[in-house]
Amino acid sequence: MKKFIVFISILVLVSSVVFAAGARETGEKKLVIGQVFWGLHDSYQQAHQKATAAYLKELGINYLPMDGQMKPEAQTAAMEDLIARGVDGIICQAYDQASMEISIKAAQEAGIPVVSFVNISSGDVKYPTVEISEEPGAVAMGKTIGKIFLENFPGKQLKVATISDASVEWAHNQRTLAFLRGLKEVVPTMDHIFNGGKSNREEAYRVMEDVMQRDRNVNVVFGYDAENGLGGYAALEAAGRGVAIDGKPLTEIVASVDGSTPEILKVADPRTSYMATLALRPRENARACVDLLLDVINGKTSMYETGKNVQVVSFVIDGNMSIAETEKFMKDEWDITIDIRKEIGL
């Protein structure tokens, strides 16, 4: 009898230990969130990834970032990988929306919710989105550049070249075409002489070289992201252009979108003709994407919801923004502490 009692006691003890270990394991199981980026060669995308990683670490959530490489096939493979891993949720930014929506549908069928960054559901596949409200800022920047042009090049014909990939419709429409609308409001006689390029600095350099051969009188250049703006500006510099004296451009005005450190430093430097950048907010965007996905995972929002999209507003950094204000923005949004005057040699 005593042996039986001892056996039962041991069995209960072992069962209790196993149960406690199992409970501990369950309690410690972390959520896993995957993210498919548009392309991690881009400075904004890198900052967005860094901000997401920091936020998820703070929340105790595991993170699997994937580089979409600006290729539909790479993004599809990344989505398939995350679905196969059985992650708890996915954040994505489509390079090609049609192919991405096929992957989003596959994820949803596997019970994995997806939150889109930038791309808005417009067909049969439904999903929530964190939108960047760029169009108003791009229009405002176009107006600002138009005023700078009239002040510095009175009597001249405005000739604008845009380095923008029209096949990436969301960026071309919300950034490039919106910028041109604002520019035309101020300078109705503007001449849009060229559009072309990809989100690639070397390609933007080549495009700008070609533009200068077509028409050396081009006097406004717009890049729809940092890679295009900086690549185009580098070609201008190589040709002895891109210069300003005390903030007054000599041969052209350059503007772009992203608000990366190199863009901001050039805008802050009174010796360059880089006059403005439409600044994105990687920290705010990253946290908004995570928060929206967690709402879906926790059942507060349906994975098919399209009526509760979140909008994060971008804003223009130009000569009207003080260096102190710019440094604060870079710290708050890009997690970069920088002495702008020291960096540009003032």
N, C-alpha and C positions, 0 to 999 in steps of 0.2 A: 504493500500500500504506500509505504514511504517513497519507494522508487517511482511509483506512478505519479505521486504528488510532485516529486522533484522534477520528473519529466515534463509534467504539465507546466510547472513554474518556468522551466527553461524555455519551453515552447512559447509561452506568453512573452517572456523576456525577449527572445529572438524576434518574435512577431512585432513587438513594440519597437525594437531597434530598426527592423526593416521598414516599418511604417513611418517611423520618424525620419529615416534616411530618405524615403520616397517623398515625404512631405517637404523635406528640406530641398530636395532636387526640384520638385514642382514649384516651390516658392521662389527658388533662385533662377528659374528658367526665364531668360530674357527674350523680349521681343526682338525680332530681326527685321530691319527695314532695308530694302535694296533701292538703289537709285541709278537710273540710266541717264547719263548726261548727254547733251547735244554734242559736245566735243571738248575734252579736257586740255587741248592745246591752247585754249582761249583763257586769257587772264581773269575774266569775270567768272567763267565756269570753275576755275581753280579756287577762286575766293568763295564761291557758293558751296563747293565741296568742303572746304575747310570749315566754313560756318556751320554746315550741317553736321559734320563730324563732331564739332565741339558741343553743339546743342544735344545731340543724341548721347554723347558721353555723359553730359550733365544729367540726362534723363535715365541713364542706365540701360540704353537700348543699343544692341549691336547693329553695325552698319556695313553694308556691302555696296560701295560705289562702283559703277561700271562706266567706262569711256565709250561713248557712242561713235566717236571718231568722225562725226558728220557723214556717216554712211548708213543708209537704211539697213543693209545686211548686218552691220556690226551691232546696231541697236536691236534688231530682231534676235540675234544670237544672245545678246546680253539679257533680254527679256526672257528668252527660253531658259537660260541658265538660272535666273532668279526663280522662275516658276518651278523648275526641277528641284531647286533647293528647298522649296516650300516656305519661302519667307512670309512674314506676317503682313507685309504691305510693300508697295512699290511707288516711288516717285519717278516721273519720267518727263523729259522734254524732247519732243519728236523733231527729228530733222525732216523726215517725210511723214506727214500726219496719217496718210492712208495706211501705210504699212504698220505704223505704230498702233493704230486702232485695231488692227487684226491681233496684235500681241496683247493689247489691253483686254480685248474680248476673251482671249485664251486664259489670261490671268484671272479674270472674273469668273470664268467657268470652273477654274480650279479653286475658287473661293478666296482668291487673293485680291483685295481692293487696290486700286490704282488711283493716284492723284497726279494730274498733269500740271506741269509748270509751263505757262505761256499758252499752249495750244488749247483751244476751246472746242468742246464736243459740238459737232454740227451735223451729225448724221445718225445712223442707227445705234452706234456704240455710244453709250452715255457714261459720263464720268465727271467728277468735280475738278475744278481748275483753280490754281493760284495765278491770277493774271497780273502782268506788269502794265500799269497804266502809262504807256509811253507816248501815245499820240499827242495829248495836250502839251507835254514837255517838248516834243519834237517840233510842233508848230511854233511854240514860243521861242525855241532856239533858232528856227528859221527867221523869225521876225527880228531877233537880236542880231543875227548875222547880216540881215538886210540893212539894218540901221548902221552897223559898223561899216558896211560897204559904202553907203551913201556919204558917210562922214569922211571916209578916207580915200575914196575914188570918185569924186564928183565929176559928172559929165561922161564917165566911162560906161560902156556896155557891160552889164553883169553876165559873165559866162561861167556857168556852174557845171562841174563834173561830179558825178556821184559814183562811188565805189561800193556797189551793192549787188547782191545776188537776188535777182527778181524771182527766182524759183523758190526761195525761202519766203513765202508770201507774208507771214506774220511780221517778219522783220522789215521786209521791203515796204510793206504798206504802212505799218505803225511808225516806222522810223524815217525811211527815205522819202516816201511820198508825202508824209506829214510835214517833214522839214521843208520840202519844196513848196508846199502850200503856204506855209508861213513866210517863206522867202518871197514868194510871188505877191503876197499881200502888201509887202513893203516896197518891192521893186517889180511892178507888173510887167515891165519890158524884159525881164530876165530871159536868158537863152540857155536852156538845158542842153549842153552840147554832147554829153556822153554819159552812159551808165553801163557798168560791167564790173566783173570781179567776183571773187569768192571770199569766204572768211579765212584768209590766209595772207600773212604779211608779205611773203615773197611775191605772191601773185598780185597783191595791191601795188607793190613797188613797180612791177612790170606794167601794170595797167596805167599807173601815173606817168611812167616814161612814155608810153604810147600816146596818152592824152596830150602831153606837152609837145610831141611831134605833130599831132593833129592840129593843135591850136595853142601856141605859146601864150596867147592872151587869156587863157583860163585864169579866173581870179577868185573863184570860190570852189573849194573842194570839200566834199562830205563823204565820210566813211561810216557805214551803218553799224560798225562795231570797232573795237580797239584795234584789231588786227588790220582792218582796212584803213582806218585813219592814220595809224602810225606807219604802216607800210607806204601809203601814199605820201606822207610827210617826209619820210626818209628819202624818197626819190626827188622830192622838191629840194631838200637840203643838198643832195648830191649834185644837183644842177645849179647850186648857188642861190637857191630861192628859200622860201619859208622864213624870211627874216622880218623882224619888226624893230623899230627904234622907239624906246619908251612906250611900248604897247601899241604903236601905230604900224600896221602892216604895210610893207613896201610893194609887194607884187601880188599877193593873194591872201585869202582868209581860209583857214582850215577849221573844220568842226567834225566831231564824231560822237559815237554813243558807246557807253560803258562806264566811264568814270574810273578807269584803272589808274594806278599810280603814274605810269609814264605819261598818260594823257593829261592828268591833273598837273603834273610838273611842267609840262609844256604850256598849258593854259596860264599857269602862274608866272611863267618867265616872260618878262616884258620884251625880250629879244627875239621871241618867236612869233610867227603869224598864226599859231594855233590859238584860236580865240574862245572856244567853248567845247564842252563835252556834256552830253546828257547822262547824268550819273545814275546808274542802277544801284540797288541796295542789296548786296548779297546776304548780309546778316538778316535783314528783315524778310527777304524773299525765302531764305532757307528755313527760318523759324515758322513762317506762314505755311509752307509746304508740309512740314512735319506736324504742325498743330492740326491742319485740316485732315491729314491722313490718320492721325490718332483719333480724331472725332469719328472717322469712318470705322476704324478698327474697334473702337469702344461702343459702337452702335448709336452714336448721337446723330450721325449723318449716313444716308444710304450711299453705297458705292456707285449708284447710278444717278445720284443727285447732280443736276445741272443748274439749279436755280439759286444756289448759295455760294457762288464763286467768290473768292477773295481777291481784292485789287490792292496792289502795292504801287504807290505813286512814285515815279522818278522825277528828278528835277535838274535844272540846268546849273552847271558850274561855269562861270565866266568871270570876267574882270570885275564884276560888281560884288563878288563874294570875297571877303577878306581872307588872308592867309590863315588867320587863327580859326575862322569858321571852316575853312577847307580842311585843316589839320584835324579838327574835331570830327568832321564827317568821316574822314579816312580811318580814324580810330574806332568810331562807333560802328561803321558799316563794314569796313574791310579789315578791321583788327590790325591796322598798320600805324605804328607810331613813327612820325617822320618830322624832321625839321626842314620845311620846304625851302626856306631861305638858304640854308646850308647846302641842300641838295642841288639847287640851281646856281649856287655861287654868288648870291647877292650879299 
